[in-house]
Amino acid sequence: MQQLKPGALAGIKVLELGTLIAGPFCSRMLGEFGADVIKIEAPGSGDPLRQWRVLKDGTSLWWSVQARNKKSITLNMKHPEAQEIARKLALEADIIIENYRPGVLEKWNLGYEDLKQLNPAVIMVRLSGYGQSGPLRDLPGFGAIGESMGGLRYVSGHADRPPVRVGISIGDSVAALHGVIGAMMALRHRDVTGGRWNGKSGEQCVAGQGQMVDVALYESVFNLMESLVPEFDHAGVVRERTGGALPGIVPSNTYTTGDGQNIVIAGNGDAIFKRLMHAIGRSDMADDPGLARNDGRVPRTVEIDVAIQQWCTTQDIEAALATLQAADVPVGKIYSVRDMMSDPQFLARDMFEQHQFADGTPVKLPAISPKLSQTPGQTRWLGPELGAHSDEILRSLGYDDAQIKGLREQGAV
């Protein structure tokens, strides 16, 4: 693999205390752009995501992506010695990321207020179902719950059927992205108020101001819901399920071609609508003054969609794409992963990275986004074996081999 420049976050230390998706995805992105990420896992089992979905030699293929660039140390967090090791790592970290239920870190004396007393520059990103306050704070909250409470599930699907979910854990991933944004803003604030804390416990030392980043899954989803709130508050409108269409923006929908393929056509700009109608042979609609603007098209949504679908039925997908692209109408095939892997645009943008597992088996991973021109992200290694870096990390904290052996015998690591 080509050697890249140091990442934008080179020198930033991140401690991950979390499992599954939201917290680990958040720290994964920081690691992709150069941060040194240490992940704490339970001895014996590790992060449950290691066994999720399609496996290779007993480990999830997802793990190779979700834990890339991370170092794994096993700690039995019920053991006092393990808690002390975690505390040392936390005090050395620039950013701590966790997605346990509120109160768990406090039981281990690793809560934000505990650490802040020792390191005023500490930044802690806390991802949970409902946030760190409120009447629901102590309830378990996975991404599916966040998607439901945040409003996404209610508007997903067809009007005559129950709500559906997106085929991925979008609530967790959206929360993770909010965590990354919050971490970057907190890091900026810390640096302009004094920077990293370099003292020791009990010492007076000038340091920047750290803070807690409180990310609730349902609020992260809620943040995506466009004009949902003002439409209801001002006009009493409750947005409902509209299938493949984009409500109130016409035409923007999914249509089926004559060969049974599905395409998305977004002809909702006024000039685009006119070009679209001419392209499908409906000059009458293109020149209809009542359809010249979106507010005139919305009441006639069904009529417009029927006209587009009738034309699509006469075309195979390649012909439909070619005609509409020639007319400069936004149109796209609905891609499966098989389509992506051979698509010229994906390939031109280097959206797949070629790697290999320890046994030499080749594997492709998704490339890192976004693309930075000067400090691009990179995959330095795939998701590690459980505890692969335990000894290395413990030695960096000053433990010698005899002490490490003793910690193992005690069941702390």
LONUGU-204418 format. One record per residue (C-alpha): residue in three letters; x, y, z. Coordinates in nm, 2 decimals. Example, Ala and Ser with C-alpha at 12.3 -4.5 7.8 and 13.67 -1.06 7.14 Angstrom:
+------+--------+--------+--------+
: resn :     c1 :     c2 :     c3 :
+------+--------+--------+--------+
:  ALA :   1.23 :  -0.45 :   0.78 :
:  SER :   1.37 :  -0.11 :   0.71 :
+------+--------+--------+--------+
END
This chain:
+------+--------+--------+--------+
: resn :     c1 :     c2 :     c3 :
+------+--------+--------+--------+
:  MET :   0.00 :   0.00 :   0.00 :
:  GLN :   0.12 :   0.35 :  -0.09 :
:  GLN :   0.27 :   0.53 :   0.21 :
:  LEU :   0.07 :   0.84 :   0.28 :
:  LYS :   0.14 :   1.16 :   0.47 :
:  PRO :   0.07 :   1.17 :   0.85 :
:  GLY :  -0.30 :   1.21 :   0.90 :
:  ALA :  -0.47 :   1.52 :   1.01 :
:  LEU :  -0.51 :   1.38 :   1.36 :
:  ALA :  -0.15 :   1.24 :   1.40 :
:  GLY :  -0.05 :   1.28 :   1.76 :
:  ILE :  -0.40 :   1.27 :   1.90 :
:  LYS :  -0.46 :   0.99 :   2.15 :
:  VAL :  -0.81 :   0.83 :   2.16 :
:  LEU :  -0.93 :   0.58 :   2.42 :
:  GLU :  -1.24 :   0.38 :   2.31 :
:  LEU :  -1.46 :   0.23 :   2.58 :
:  GLY :  -1.75 :   0.09 :   2.39 :
:  THR :  -1.89 :  -0.19 :   2.18 :
:  LEU :  -2.08 :  -0.26 :   1.86 :
:  ILE :  -2.15 :   0.04 :   1.64 :
:  ALA :  -2.19 :   0.40 :   1.76 :
:  GLY :  -1.88 :   0.44 :   1.98 :
:  PRO :  -1.65 :   0.22 :   1.77 :
:  PHE :  -1.75 :   0.39 :   1.44 :
:  CYS :  -1.68 :   0.73 :   1.60 :
:  SER :  -1.33 :   0.63 :   1.70 :
:  ARG :  -1.28 :   0.44 :   1.38 :
:  MET :  -1.31 :   0.76 :   1.18 :
:  LEU :  -1.06 :   0.94 :   1.41 :
:  GLY :  -0.82 :   0.65 :   1.36 :
:  GLU :  -0.86 :   0.66 :   0.99 :
:  PHE :  -0.72 :   1.02 :   0.99 :
:  GLY :  -0.42 :   0.95 :   1.20 :
:  ALA :  -0.53 :   0.94 :   1.57 :
:  ASP :  -0.38 :   0.67 :   1.79 :
:  VAL :  -0.68 :   0.47 :   1.90 :
:  ILE :  -0.67 :   0.22 :   2.19 :
:  LYS :  -0.97 :   0.00 :   2.23 :
:  ILE :  -1.05 :  -0.17 :   2.56 :
:  GLU :  -1.22 :  -0.51 :   2.52 :
:  ALA :  -1.34 :  -0.77 :   2.76 :
:  PRO :  -1.11 :  -1.07 :   2.79 :
:  GLY :  -1.22 :  -1.39 :   2.62 :
:  SER :  -1.50 :  -1.24 :   2.42 :
:  GLY :  -1.41 :  -0.89 :   2.31 :
:  ASP :  -1.65 :  -0.66 :   2.13 :
:  PRO :  -1.97 :  -0.86 :   2.03 :
:  LEU :  -1.93 :  -0.71 :   1.68 :
:  ARG :  -1.65 :  -0.96 :   1.63 :
:  GLN :  -1.91 :  -1.22 :   1.57 :
:  TRP :  -2.17 :  -1.02 :   1.38 :
:  ARG :  -2.29 :  -1.11 :   1.02 :
:  VAL :  -2.05 :  -1.28 :   0.78 :
:  LEU :  -1.75 :  -1.44 :   0.95 :
:  LYS :  -1.41 :  -1.55 :   0.83 :
:  ASP :  -1.23 :  -1.80 :   1.06 :
:  GLY :  -1.48 :  -1.70 :   1.34 :
:  THR :  -1.43 :  -1.32 :   1.31 :
:  SER :  -1.67 :  -1.08 :   1.14 :
:  LEU :  -1.56 :  -0.93 :   0.81 :
:  TRP :  -1.72 :  -0.61 :   0.94 :
:  TRP :  -1.46 :  -0.62 :   1.22 :
:  SER :  -1.18 :  -0.57 :   0.97 :
:  VAL :  -1.33 :  -0.23 :   0.88 :
:  GLN :  -1.48 :  -0.12 :   1.21 :
:  ALA :  -1.16 :  -0.18 :   1.41 :
:  ARG :  -0.90 :  -0.08 :   1.15 :
:  ASN :  -0.61 :   0.12 :   1.28 :
:  LYS :  -0.71 :   0.04 :   1.64 :
:  LYS :  -0.50 :  -0.12 :   1.91 :
:  SER :  -0.68 :  -0.38 :   2.12 :
:  ILE :  -0.61 :  -0.43 :   2.49 :
:  THR :  -0.82 :  -0.67 :   2.71 :
:  LEU :  -0.92 :  -0.55 :   3.05 :
:  ASN :  -1.17 :  -0.70 :   3.29 :
:  MET :  -1.34 :  -0.38 :   3.40 :
:  LYS :  -1.49 :  -0.54 :   3.71 :
:  HIS :  -1.14 :  -0.58 :   3.85 :
:  PRO :  -0.99 :  -0.28 :   4.04 :
:  GLU :  -0.65 :  -0.32 :   3.87 :
:  ALA :  -0.81 :  -0.31 :   3.53 :
:  GLN :  -1.00 :   0.00 :   3.63 :
:  GLU :  -0.67 :   0.16 :   3.73 :
:  ILE :  -0.51 :   0.08 :   3.40 :
:  ALA :  -0.81 :   0.22 :   3.22 :
:  ARG :  -0.78 :   0.54 :   3.43 :
:  LYS :  -0.41 :   0.58 :   3.34 :
:  LEU :  -0.50 :   0.54 :   2.97 :
:  ALA :  -0.79 :   0.79 :   3.00 :
:  LEU :  -0.57 :   1.05 :   3.16 :
:  GLU :  -0.32 :   1.02 :   2.88 :
:  ALA :  -0.59 :   1.05 :   2.61 :
:  ASP :  -0.69 :   1.36 :   2.43 :
:  ILE :  -1.04 :   1.21 :   2.36 :
:  ILE :  -1.23 :   0.94 :   2.53 :
:  ILE :  -1.52 :   0.78 :   2.34 :
:  GLU :  -1.77 :   0.56 :   2.52 :
:  ASN :  -2.12 :   0.42 :   2.45 :
:  TYR :  -2.22 :   0.25 :   2.77 :
:  ARG :  -2.54 :   0.33 :   2.95 :
:  PRO :  -2.51 :   0.65 :   3.16 :
:  GLY :  -2.36 :   0.57 :   3.50 :
:  VAL :  -2.14 :   0.27 :   3.40 :
:  LEU :  -1.82 :   0.48 :   3.38 :
:  GLU :  -1.91 :   0.64 :   3.71 :
:  LYS :  -1.92 :   0.30 :   3.88 :
:  TRP :  -1.56 :   0.25 :   3.76 :
:  ASN :  -1.45 :   0.60 :   3.87 :
:  LEU :  -1.40 :   0.69 :   3.51 :
:  GLY :  -1.68 :   0.94 :   3.47 :
:  TYR :  -1.62 :   1.28 :   3.31 :
:  GLU :  -1.63 :   1.47 :   3.64 :
:  ASP :  -1.39 :   1.22 :   3.79 :
:  LEU :  -1.14 :   1.26 :   3.51 :
:  LYS :  -1.19 :   1.63 :   3.48 :
:  GLN :  -1.06 :   1.68 :   3.83 :
:  LEU :  -0.73 :   1.52 :   3.73 :
:  ASN :  -0.71 :   1.64 :   3.37 :
:  PRO :  -0.91 :   1.96 :   3.30 :
:  ALA :  -0.84 :   1.93 :   2.93 :
:  VAL :  -1.00 :   1.59 :   2.89 :
:  ILE :  -1.26 :   1.55 :   2.61 :
:  MET :  -1.52 :   1.28 :   2.66 :
:  VAL :  -1.76 :   1.18 :   2.38 :
:  ARG :  -2.06 :   1.00 :   2.54 :
:  LEU :  -2.30 :   0.82 :   2.30 :
:  SER :  -2.61 :   0.67 :   2.44 :
:  GLY :  -2.97 :   0.60 :   2.34 :
:  TYR :  -3.13 :   0.90 :   2.52 :
:  GLY :  -2.84 :   1.12 :   2.64 :
:  GLN :  -2.69 :   1.17 :   2.98 :
:  SER :  -3.00 :   1.34 :   3.13 :
:  GLY :  -3.38 :   1.32 :   3.11 :
:  PRO :  -3.63 :   1.06 :   3.24 :
:  LEU :  -3.52 :   0.79 :   2.98 :
:  ARG :  -3.15 :   0.82 :   3.03 :
:  ASP :  -3.11 :   0.48 :   3.20 :
:  LEU :  -3.30 :   0.28 :   2.94 :
:  PRO :  -3.12 :   0.08 :   2.68 :
:  GLY :  -3.13 :   0.24 :   2.34 :
:  PHE :  -3.00 :   0.09 :   2.02 :
:  GLY :  -3.00 :   0.25 :   1.68 :
:  ALA :  -3.34 :   0.11 :   1.60 :
:  ILE :  -3.49 :   0.29 :   1.90 :
:  GLY :  -3.32 :   0.61 :   1.80 :
:  GLU :  -3.45 :   0.59 :   1.45 :
:  SER :  -3.80 :   0.54 :   1.58 :
:  MET :  -3.80 :   0.81 :   1.84 :
:  GLY :  -3.61 :   1.05 :   1.62 :
:  GLY :  -3.88 :   1.04 :   1.35 :
:  LEU :  -3.70 :   0.85 :   1.07 :
:  ARG :  -3.90 :   0.53 :   1.09 :
:  TYR :  -4.24 :   0.71 :   1.09 :
:  VAL :  -4.17 :   0.86 :   0.75 :
:  SER :  -4.00 :   0.54 :   0.60 :
:  GLY :  -4.21 :   0.31 :   0.38 :
:  HIS :  -4.54 :   0.32 :   0.21 :
:  ALA :  -4.85 :   0.49 :   0.34 :
:  ASP :  -5.06 :   0.17 :   0.35 :
:  ARG :  -4.80 :  -0.04 :   0.53 :
:  PRO :  -4.62 :  -0.03 :   0.87 :
:  PRO :  -4.30 :   0.17 :   0.89 :
:  VAL :  -3.98 :   0.01 :   0.76 :
:  ARG :  -3.62 :   0.04 :   0.84 :
:  VAL :  -3.32 :   0.13 :   0.63 :
:  GLY :  -3.11 :  -0.19 :   0.57 :
:  ILE :  -2.83 :  -0.07 :   0.79 :
:  SER :  -2.80 :   0.06 :   1.15 :
:  ILE :  -2.83 :   0.42 :   1.03 :
:  GLY :  -2.92 :   0.55 :   1.38 :
:  ASP :  -2.59 :   0.43 :   1.53 :
:  SER :  -2.39 :   0.56 :   1.24 :
:  VAL :  -2.55 :   0.90 :   1.24 :
:  ALA :  -2.48 :   0.93 :   1.61 :
:  ALA :  -2.12 :   0.83 :   1.55 :
:  LEU :  -2.08 :   1.11 :   1.30 :
:  HIS :  -2.23 :   1.36 :   1.54 :
:  GLY :  -1.97 :   1.23 :   1.79 :
:  VAL :  -1.69 :   1.29 :   1.55 :
:  ILE :  -1.81 :   1.65 :   1.48 :
:  GLY :  -1.85 :   1.71 :   1.85 :
:  ALA :  -1.50 :   1.58 :   1.92 :
:  MET :  -1.35 :   1.80 :   1.66 :
:  MET :  -1.52 :   2.11 :   1.79 :
:  ALA :  -1.42 :   2.02 :   2.15 :
:  LEU :  -1.06 :   1.96 :   2.04 :
:  ARG :  -1.05 :   2.30 :   1.87 :
:  HIS :  -1.19 :   2.47 :   2.18 :
:  ARG :  -0.93 :   2.29 :   2.40 :
:  ASP :  -0.65 :   2.40 :   2.18 :
:  VAL :  -0.75 :   2.77 :   2.16 :
:  THR :  -0.79 :   2.78 :   2.54 :
:  GLY :  -0.46 :   2.64 :   2.63 :
:  GLY :  -0.40 :   2.31 :   2.47 :
:  ARG :  -0.32 :   1.96 :   2.60 :
:  TRP :  -0.27 :   1.90 :   2.97 :
:  ASN :   0.09 :   1.79 :   3.04 :
:  GLY :   0.10 :   1.77 :   3.41 :
:  LYS :   0.05 :   1.50 :   3.66 :
:  SER :  -0.23 :   1.43 :   3.91 :
:  GLY :  -0.22 :   1.70 :   4.18 :
:  GLU :   0.00 :   1.94 :   3.99 :
:  GLN :  -0.09 :   2.29 :   3.90 :
:  CYS :  -0.06 :   2.31 :   3.52 :
:  VAL :  -0.19 :   2.54 :   3.25 :
:  ALA :  -0.43 :   2.35 :   3.03 :
:  GLY :  -0.70 :   2.41 :   2.78 :
:  GLN :  -1.06 :   2.35 :   2.86 :
:  GLY :  -1.20 :   2.01 :   2.78 :
:  GLN :  -1.56 :   1.92 :   2.78 :
:  MET :  -1.82 :   1.65 :   2.75 :
:  VAL :  -1.99 :   1.58 :   2.42 :
:  ASP :  -2.33 :   1.43 :   2.50 :
:  VAL :  -2.47 :   1.25 :   2.19 :
:  ALA :  -2.81 :   1.09 :   2.21 :
:  LEU :  -2.90 :   0.85 :   1.93 :
:  TYR :  -3.26 :   0.97 :   1.90 :
:  GLU :  -3.14 :   1.34 :   1.88 :
:  SER :  -2.89 :   1.26 :   1.61 :
:  VAL :  -3.16 :   1.11 :   1.40 :
:  PHE :  -3.40 :   1.40 :   1.49 :
:  ASN :  -3.13 :   1.64 :   1.37 :
:  LEU :  -3.17 :   1.50 :   1.01 :
:  MET :  -3.55 :   1.55 :   0.99 :
:  GLU :  -3.54 :   1.86 :   0.78 :
:  SER :  -3.85 :   2.08 :   0.82 :
:  LEU :  -4.05 :   1.84 :   1.03 :
:  VAL :  -4.09 :   2.06 :   1.34 :
:  PRO :  -4.18 :   2.40 :   1.18 :
:  GLU :  -4.42 :   2.23 :   0.94 :
:  PHE :  -4.61 :   2.08 :   1.23 :
:  ASP :  -4.58 :   2.38 :   1.46 :
:  HIS :  -4.68 :   2.64 :   1.20 :
:  ALA :  -4.91 :   2.45 :   0.97 :
:  GLY :  -5.02 :   2.14 :   1.17 :
:  VAL :  -4.87 :   1.91 :   0.90 :
:  VAL :  -4.75 :   1.57 :   1.01 :
:  ARG :  -4.52 :   1.43 :   0.74 :
:  GLU :  -4.63 :   1.08 :   0.65 :
:  ARG :  -4.48 :   0.78 :   0.46 :
:  THR :  -4.46 :   0.83 :   0.08 :
:  GLY :  -4.28 :   0.52 :  -0.04 :
:  GLY :  -4.00 :   0.61 :  -0.28 :
:  ALA :  -4.11 :   0.97 :  -0.33 :
:  LEU :  -3.97 :   1.28 :  -0.17 :
:  PRO :  -4.27 :   1.45 :  -0.01 :
:  GLY :  -4.36 :   1.79 :  -0.13 :
:  ILE :  -4.08 :   1.80 :  -0.39 :
:  VAL :  -4.21 :   1.68 :  -0.73 :
:  PRO :  -4.11 :   1.48 :  -0.93 :
:  SER :  -3.85 :   1.29 :  -0.72 :
:  ASN :  -3.93 :   0.92 :  -0.70 :
:  THR :  -3.83 :   0.56 :  -0.79 :
:  TYR :  -3.95 :   0.42 :  -1.12 :
:  THR :  -3.93 :   0.07 :  -1.28 :
:  THR :  -3.79 :   0.03 :  -1.63 :
:  GLY :  -3.92 :  -0.22 :  -1.89 :
:  ASP :  -3.65 :  -0.48 :  -1.80 :
:  GLY :  -3.75 :  -0.47 :  -1.43 :
:  GLN :  -3.47 :  -0.25 :  -1.31 :
:  ASN :  -3.52 :   0.05 :  -1.07 :
:  ILE :  -3.40 :   0.40 :  -1.12 :
:  VAL :  -3.43 :   0.72 :  -0.92 :
:  ILE :  -3.53 :   1.03 :  -1.12 :
:  ALA :  -3.51 :   1.37 :  -0.95 :
:  GLY :  -3.67 :   1.62 :  -1.18 :
:  ASN :  -3.79 :   1.86 :  -0.92 :
:  GLY :  -3.60 :   2.18 :  -1.03 :
:  ASP :  -3.82 :   2.39 :  -1.25 :
:  ALA :  -3.59 :   2.39 :  -1.55 :
:  ILE :  -3.50 :   2.02 :  -1.49 :
:  PHE :  -3.87 :   1.93 :  -1.50 :
:  LYS :  -3.92 :   2.10 :  -1.83 :
:  ARG :  -3.62 :   1.91 :  -1.98 :
:  LEU :  -3.75 :   1.58 :  -1.83 :
:  MET :  -4.09 :   1.62 :  -1.98 :
:  HIS :  -3.95 :   1.70 :  -2.32 :
:  ALA :  -3.72 :   1.39 :  -2.29 :
:  ILE :  -4.00 :   1.15 :  -2.22 :
:  GLY :  -4.22 :   1.30 :  -2.50 :
:  ARG :  -4.46 :   1.50 :  -2.28 :
:  SER :  -4.41 :   1.84 :  -2.42 :
:  ASP :  -4.77 :   1.92 :  -2.31 :
:  MET :  -4.67 :   1.89 :  -1.95 :
:  ALA :  -4.34 :   2.07 :  -2.01 :
:  ASP :  -4.52 :   2.37 :  -2.14 :
:  ASP :  -4.81 :   2.36 :  -1.90 :
:  PRO :  -4.79 :   2.69 :  -1.70 :
:  GLY :  -4.96 :   2.52 :  -1.40 :
:  LEU :  -4.66 :   2.28 :  -1.37 :
:  ALA :  -4.39 :   2.54 :  -1.41 :
:  ARG :  -4.32 :   2.56 :  -1.04 :
:  ASN :  -4.30 :   2.31 :  -0.76 :
:  ASP :  -4.60 :   2.44 :  -0.58 :
:  GLY :  -4.81 :   2.38 :  -0.89 :
:  ARG :  -4.67 :   2.03 :  -0.94 :
:  VAL :  -4.73 :   1.90 :  -0.59 :
:  PRO :  -5.11 :   1.88 :  -0.62 :
:  ARG :  -5.06 :   1.69 :  -0.95 :
:  THR :  -4.79 :   1.45 :  -0.82 :
:  VAL :  -4.98 :   1.13 :  -0.92 :
:  GLU :  -5.04 :   1.26 :  -1.27 :
:  ILE :  -4.67 :   1.34 :  -1.31 :
:  ASP :  -4.55 :   1.01 :  -1.17 :
:  VAL :  -4.78 :   0.81 :  -1.39 :
:  ALA :  -4.65 :   0.99 :  -1.70 :
:  ILE :  -4.29 :   0.92 :  -1.60 :
:  GLN :  -4.36 :   0.56 :  -1.51 :
:  GLN :  -4.54 :   0.50 :  -1.84 :
:  TRP :  -4.23 :   0.62 :  -2.03 :
:  CYS :  -4.00 :   0.41 :  -1.81 :
:  THR :  -4.20 :   0.10 :  -1.89 :
:  THR :  -4.11 :   0.14 :  -2.26 :
:  GLN :  -3.74 :   0.17 :  -2.19 :
:  ASP :  -3.47 :  -0.07 :  -2.06 :
:  ILE :  -3.25 :   0.07 :  -1.79 :
:  GLU :  -2.96 :   0.16 :  -2.02 :
:  ALA :  -3.18 :   0.34 :  -2.26 :
:  ALA :  -3.36 :   0.53 :  -1.99 :
:  LEU :  -3.03 :   0.64 :  -1.83 :
:  ALA :  -2.88 :   0.75 :  -2.16 :
:  THR :  -3.19 :   0.95 :  -2.26 :
:  LEU :  -3.22 :   1.13 :  -1.93 :
:  GLN :  -2.85 :   1.19 :  -1.88 :
:  ALA :  -2.84 :   1.34 :  -2.23 :
:  ALA :  -3.12 :   1.58 :  -2.12 :
:  ASP :  -2.92 :   1.67 :  -1.81 :
:  VAL :  -3.18 :   1.53 :  -1.58 :
:  PRO :  -3.05 :   1.39 :  -1.24 :
:  VAL :  -3.10 :   1.01 :  -1.27 :
:  GLY :  -2.94 :   0.71 :  -1.13 :
:  LYS :  -2.96 :   0.33 :  -1.11 :
:  ILE :  -3.02 :   0.19 :  -0.76 :
:  TYR :  -2.70 :   0.01 :  -0.69 :
:  SER :  -2.63 :  -0.32 :  -0.52 :
:  VAL :  -2.28 :  -0.38 :  -0.39 :
:  ARG :  -2.22 :  -0.59 :  -0.70 :
:  ASP :  -2.29 :  -0.28 :  -0.91 :
:  MET :  -2.06 :  -0.07 :  -0.70 :
:  MET :  -1.76 :  -0.31 :  -0.74 :
:  SER :  -1.75 :  -0.27 :  -1.11 :
:  ASP :  -1.87 :   0.09 :  -1.15 :
:  PRO :  -1.64 :   0.33 :  -1.33 :
:  GLN :  -1.71 :   0.61 :  -1.10 :
:  PHE :  -1.64 :   0.41 :  -0.78 :
:  LEU :  -1.32 :   0.28 :  -0.95 :
:  ALA :  -1.20 :   0.62 :  -1.07 :
:  ARG :  -1.24 :   0.76 :  -0.72 :
:  ASP :  -1.05 :   0.46 :  -0.57 :
:  MET :  -1.34 :   0.37 :  -0.34 :
:  PHE :  -1.20 :   0.02 :  -0.27 :
:  GLU :  -0.88 :  -0.07 :  -0.09 :
:  GLN :  -0.71 :  -0.40 :  -0.15 :
:  HIS :  -0.57 :  -0.57 :   0.16 :
:  GLN :  -0.51 :  -0.92 :   0.29 :
:  PHE :  -0.57 :  -1.11 :   0.61 :
:  ALA :  -0.29 :  -1.26 :   0.81 :
:  ASP :  -0.32 :  -1.59 :   0.62 :
:  GLY :  -0.27 :  -1.41 :   0.29 :
:  THR :  -0.64 :  -1.41 :   0.18 :
:  PRO :  -0.71 :  -1.10 :  -0.02 :
:  VAL :  -1.00 :  -0.87 :   0.08 :
:  LYS :  -1.13 :  -0.54 :  -0.03 :
:  LEU :  -1.24 :  -0.27 :   0.22 :
:  PRO :  -1.43 :   0.05 :   0.15 :
:  ALA :  -1.20 :   0.34 :   0.11 :
:  ILE :  -1.19 :   0.62 :   0.36 :
:  SER :  -1.42 :   0.92 :   0.33 :
:  PRO :  -1.40 :   1.22 :   0.31 :
:  LYS :  -1.10 :   1.27 :   0.08 :
:  LEU :  -0.86 :   1.53 :   0.21 :
:  SER :  -0.61 :   1.67 :  -0.04 :
:  GLN :  -0.32 :   1.72 :   0.21 :
:  THR :  -0.39 :   1.48 :   0.49 :
:  PRO :  -0.59 :   1.19 :   0.35 :
:  GLY :  -0.71 :   0.90 :   0.57 :
:  GLN :  -0.55 :   0.56 :   0.54 :
:  THR :  -0.58 :   0.20 :   0.66 :
:  ARG :  -0.27 :   0.12 :   0.85 :
:  TRP :  -0.39 :  -0.23 :   0.96 :
:  LEU :  -0.71 :  -0.43 :   0.97 :
:  GLY :  -0.91 :  -0.49 :   1.28 :
:  PRO :  -0.67 :  -0.66 :   1.53 :
:  GLU :  -0.70 :  -0.99 :   1.71 :
:  LEU :  -0.84 :  -0.97 :   2.06 :
:  GLY :  -0.58 :  -0.83 :   2.30 :
:  ALA :  -0.32 :  -0.81 :   2.02 :
:  HIS :  -0.16 :  -0.49 :   2.17 :
:  SER :  -0.22 :  -0.56 :   2.55 :
:  ASP :   0.15 :  -0.61 :   2.63 :
:  GLU :   0.26 :  -0.32 :   2.42 :
:  ILE :   0.01 :  -0.08 :   2.58 :
:  LEU :   0.09 :  -0.20 :   2.94 :
:  ARG :   0.46 :  -0.16 :   2.88 :
:  SER :   0.40 :   0.20 :   2.76 :
:  LEU :   0.23 :   0.27 :   3.10 :
:  GLY :   0.54 :   0.14 :   3.28 :
:  TYR :   0.44 :  -0.22 :   3.36 :
:  ASP :   0.72 :  -0.47 :   3.33 :
:  ASP :   0.68 :  -0.83 :   3.22 :
:  ALA :   0.65 :  -0.97 :   3.57 :
:  GLN :   0.38 :  -0.72 :   3.65 :
:  ILE :   0.19 :  -0.80 :   3.33 :
:  LYS :   0.21 :  -1.17 :   3.41 :
:  GLY :   0.07 :  -1.10 :   3.75 :
:  LEU :  -0.22 :  -0.90 :   3.61 :
:  ARG :  -0.31 :  -1.19 :   3.39 :
:  GLU :  -0.29 :  -1.43 :   3.68 :
:  GLN :  -0.52 :  -1.20 :   3.88 :
:  GLY :  -0.77 :  -1.19 :   3.59 :
:  ALA :  -0.74 :  -0.82 :   3.54 :
:  VAL :  -0.63 :  -0.85 :   3.17 :
+------+--------+--------+--------+
END
